[in-house]
């Protein structure tokens, strides 16, 4: 049986998923379904003591931490072993995963398919079988999108439940720690271990809203047929189109200004940024405080109003990717923005709303390629309920 070190080397050489291997005791590794002895990689915006935090850039961000981020501390307290820093989109800025100073991550499921971003390497380490559990971050879909693009589980919890201290920020109003894993059980253990408070117990769910899935015609026909044979009842009252439009309008000025403010102290190193990332950062230079404050008030109001979408069912099922995975050959300079918007269309709204959501791949364990994915979304604070429904969906596939 290959060692963790062997698998990390393979993931680094074949898929460019690893920026740095963290020294660890191979004898302490336990290939088990628990956190004890579980080797874990962290997206390289997460501080691990005495390991440089690169953020996937050549910019000197001045981060050689002397202590672990809280998310690292809490996982290691349960016996997890930090073993690697995962490659990522530079400064987490991009959903395609196409720009890292360390080179693009290659999708282990299919190298011709876009692997998604920004937590590209964290997803790839699970997809290629190197690790069972990795940590990423999600500000517009940066866990759920690469999970869907690479055919693995990816969970974004309720906003604010897991501390983000010791994590280089993207847009602090939306940033969340998230997890990729080979099983929902591992995601649940990692979530409970890292949350600030004991999460609410999982609720029994009898009804799920499938409006968004049915709107895709035959694409989710097999899943819907399996659901019809299950104990779940269907509802079709959650029309998300207005919410998608509203969240996009509010997210844009807040993201732009927050990213620019984060990077302002680093802009004396403009020559070290990749040009595409620098231009995105500079896009927030002229966002006024007035426009930002108006958008922030809009988000607060929308978070209250949007709960009405869950009136008929506590869980909403949506596509994770609007048109499914994209091939790199289909992404051109002319349609890059459109391609990125397609990937985050169903994920970004739930960063704005702060709701928990998980991507569940629809591919079989032995299937080749990426396959499609469904997103399970629930009420803020009902993270374990979302995971319970996701587990039930997996059992139907």
N, C-alpha and C positions, 0 to 999 in steps of 0.2 A: 504493500500500500504506500502511495506517495506521501511524503511529509508535507506539512504546511509550507515550509520553506521552498520545497520543490514546486508546489502549486503556485506560490507567489512569483517565483522566477518565471514559470511558464506564462502566467498572466501578464507579467511585465514584458517579456520578450515577444509574445504572440499577439497581445491585445493592447499593449501600452496602457494598461490599467493602473499601474503602480508608479508613484513618484519616488517613494522611499520605503524600504523595509525597516521596521523598528526592531531592534534586538529583543528577542524573547526566548524563553526557555521552551524548547520543543517538547521536553519531557512533561511539561505542565499542561500540554494540550490534551483535551478530552473530546473526542469526536462524539458528542452527545447532543440530545435535544434540549439541553439547558444552557444557561449562561456560564456555569462553572467550567472553566477550562476552554471556553469557546473563543477561538481566535476571531478578532474583529478588526476591520480596516475602517479608517475615518477619512472622509472627504478632507482634502488638504486645505481647509479653512478652519478646521477644528484643532485647537491647541492640545498637543501632547507634550508633556514636560521634556525639555532638552532636545526636542526635534524641531527643526525650522518649519514654520508654517509658510508655505510658498504661495498659496492662493492661485497656483497654476500660472504664475507670471514671472517675468524677469525684473519687475519693479521690486525694489528693496522695501518691503513692508515693515521691517524692523521687528519681526516676531520670532524670537527664539525663546519660547516661554519657559519659565521655571516651575510652572505647575500645570496640571491637567485642567482642561475645561470641565465644568461640572458634569456634562454628559459622559465624559471619559471616567471621571471619578466614580460616578454612580454605577456604571457598567463594571468597572474593575472591582468595586466593592462586592459585586455579586459573583466575582470569579472570572470575568471576561479578561482576555489577553489582547491588548493592543499590538497588532503585528505589522500594520502598514498604513501609509498615507496614500489615498487614492487620487488619481488624476482627475481633472475637472476642467470645465470651461473657465478661461481666465477670469478671475474675480467673480465667478458664478454668473457672468453676464451673457446669457444666451441659452435658448432652449434647444438648439440644434446640436450642441456639443461639437462645434466645428472649429474652435479657436482656443488652443492651450499652448502656452510657451513650451510645454513638454511634448507637443504633438497630439494629434487627434486620437481618441480612444477608438479602437476597432470593435465593432459589435461581434461578440462571440457567436451569436446565433446565425448571423449572416453578414459578412463584411461589406456587402453591397448596400445594406440598409442603414440609414441614419440611426445612430445609437442614442440620440436624444441628449439633453443636458439640463442643468449644468452638472449634475452628479453622475457623470458618465462612467467614470472608473469604478465608483461604488457599485453601480448596477452590473458592470461587466464582471467584477470579481465574483458575484453570485451567479451570473449567467454562465460563466465558464466552469463553475464548480470549484473554484479555488477556496472560497469561503462560504459559510452558511449564513452569515450575518455581517452587514456593513452599515455604516452611518453616512447619511447625506444631509443636505438641506433643501428646503422647498419654499420658494417665494412666489412662484407662479406656475409650479408644476415640476420643479427641478428634481423631485424624487419620482413622482408618478409618471411623468413622460418618459424618462429613460427606462423605467421599469416596464412600461408598455412596449417601448421600442426594442427591448432586449428580452422580453418574455419572462419577467420575474415579478414577484410581489413587491409593491412599494407603498409605504404608508406615510401619510402626513397627518399628524395629530391636530387636535384643537389648538388654535393659536394661543401661545403664551403658557401652555401647560408644561413644556420642557424648557429649562433655562437656556438662553443662547449666549450667556457670558462665555468668554474664551473662544468665540466663534467669529471670524471676520465677517462683518455684516454686508449684506447686499442692500436691502431696503427694510429697515428695522420694523416698520409697521406691518410687514407681511412675512418676515423670516421665521421659519420653523425648522427644527431638527426633524429628520425623518429616517426611516429604516427600510433597507432592502433585506430580504431573507428568503431562505428556501422553504420556510413554513410560517403559517400565521401564528403558531404557538411561540416561535422564537420572537416574532415581532411583538406579540403581547407581553412576553417576559421583559423584553428590552424597554417597551413603553412603560410598564409598571415600575421598573427599576429606576427610570430616569425622570418620571413625572414629579412635579413639586409636591403634589398631594395624592393620596390614594384615589384612583379614579372611581367614578360611579360604576356600580355593578352593571353588567350587561343585562339588557331587558329582552324579554321574549318579543319577537316581531312576527306579526301575522300578515302584514301588508307591505308591499314595496311598490314604489311608483316607477313605471316603465315607459312613461311618455317619450323620453329621449331615445330609448332603444327602438321603440316601434316606429319612430320617425325615420329610422335608417333602413326601412324596408326589410329585405331578406337578410341583411348583414348579421343580425343577431337572432335569426329564426331558430337556430338550434338551442340557444340559451333560453329563449322565451318558451319553447316547447318543453324544455326540461323544467322550467319554473311552473308551467301549467300542470305538470304531473306531480308537483311538490305540494306542500301544505301552505305555500305562500298565496295570498290573494293579490291580484293586480289592481292598481289604481292608475288613472291617467289624468290627474289634475294638475301636475306640476309642470307648467309651461315655463321653461327657463330662458326663453329667448330675450325677453325684456331685461331679465336679471343679468344675462351675459353682456348685453349692450351697456347696461348701467355700470356694472363693475369695471368693464374695460375703460369707460370714460373717466371713472374716478381713479383707477389704478395708475393711469398714465402720468398725470402730473405729480402724484405722490412718489411713484417710483423714480421718475427722472430727478426730482429735487433731492430725494434722500440719497440716491446713488452719488450724485454730484457732491453733496455735502460730505459723504463718507470719504470721497477721493480727493477733496480739495487739498489736504495736507501732502498728497503724493504727486500732485501735478507738476512739481518741479522736476519730475522724472518722466516727462511725457515721451521721451525718445525710447523708453524701455517698455511702454505699453505696445501691444499689438494694435495696429492702426484702427482696425474695426472696433476694438473694445474702447480705445480712446475716444473715438467719435461718439460712441454711445454714451460714455461718461459725460462728455461735453454737452450732450443734448439737454442736460438739466440745468445748464448755466443760467438760463434766462427765465426759469420758472419763478414767478414772484411768490413771496410769502402769502400774499392775499389769495392767489389761485390755489396754493397748497392747502391753506386753512379751509377754503371752501370745499375742496375735495375731501379733506379729512372729516368735515362735518357731514358731508354726503355719505361717506362710508359708515359713520356711526348710525345715521338714520336708516340706511339700507340694511344694516345688520339686524335691526329690529324688525323692519318690514318684511324681510325675506323669510323669516320664520314661518310666515303664512304658507309658504310652499310645502311645508311639512305637515299641513293640517290634516290631510287625508291618509298619509302614510309617514312613519318616522324615518324611512330610508328611501333614498332616490338612487336609481341605477341610471348611469349615463355611459356613453362611450368614454374611454380615456382619450383617444385620439380621434379627431373629427373625421378623418378619411383613412384611418389606419396608418401603419408605418410607411415612411417615405424612403425611396431609394435615393442614394446620394446623386445618382445620375439625373434624377428628376429635379434636383434643387440647383437653380441657376442664380447668377447675380441679379437677374431681373425679377425672380420670384422668391428670393430669400425671405423677405419680410412676410409675404403671403404664406410661405411654408411654415415659418415659425408661428404665425398666428393660428394656423391649422392645428399644430401640435398642442398649443396651450389653451385652445378655445374652451375646453371643458374642465380644465384644471385651475386656471387663473381665478375664475369667479369664487372658488372656495378658499383661496388665500385671502381675497378681499373680505369675504364673509367670516372667515376664521373657522369654518366647519372642518371636522375630521373627514378624511377620505382615503380610500385604499384602492390601488390598481390590482386587479386579479387577472392574470393571463388566462386566456381561453384555450391555449395550446395544451395538448396532452404531454405527459412527462417524456414520452419517447418520440414525440413529433419533431420533425426537422423544421428549421426556420423559426420565425418570430411568432406568427399567429396574431390574433386580435386580443383585445383586452377590454374589460368592463371596469367602471369606477363605481364604488359603493360609497355613498355620502350620507352623513347623518347630522343630527343636532350637535351644536357645541356642547362639549362635556360628555357626549355619549360615545366616546371612542371605543369602549369595549363592546358596545352594541354593534357598531360598524364592523368590528372584527368578528363578532359572532355571526353576522349575516354573511360576511365574506367567506367564513369557514363553511357555512351551509351551502353557499354557491359552489365552492370547490367540490363539495361532496356530490353535487349534481352533475358535474362535468364528466 
